[in-house]
Amino acid sequence: MQSKSKRQTEQACRSLPDLVTYPCPIKLPDVDILQIWHHRTKDDPLQAWLRQHIKAALQRI
C-alpha cells in the first residue's frame, strides 16, 4: 500500500511539472498535532465547525 505522503508528492509533481523531489536522507519521527482553544470558545458553533474541518483535513494527510 502506498503511503499518503507518497501519493501527495506524486499529485504535487503532476500539478507542478518543474518540481523536483529527493528522498529524505534520514528517518523522520511521526508528529502529534494538537488543537488547543480557550474555554470561552469551546461551545461556539463557528469555532467547533472550524476545529472539525481542521481535524478532517489533518486526518487526510
C-alpha positions, 0 to 999 in steps of 0.5 A: 500500500502506498503511503499518503505522503507518497501519493501527495508528492506524486499529485504535487509533481503532476500539478507542478511539472518543474518540481523536483523531489529527493528522498529524505536522507534520514528517518523522520519521527511521526508528529502529534498535532494538537488543537488547543482553544480557550474555554470561552470558545469551546461551545461556539458553533463557528469555532467547533465547525472550524476545529472539525474541518481542521481535524478532517483535513489533518486526518487526510494527510 
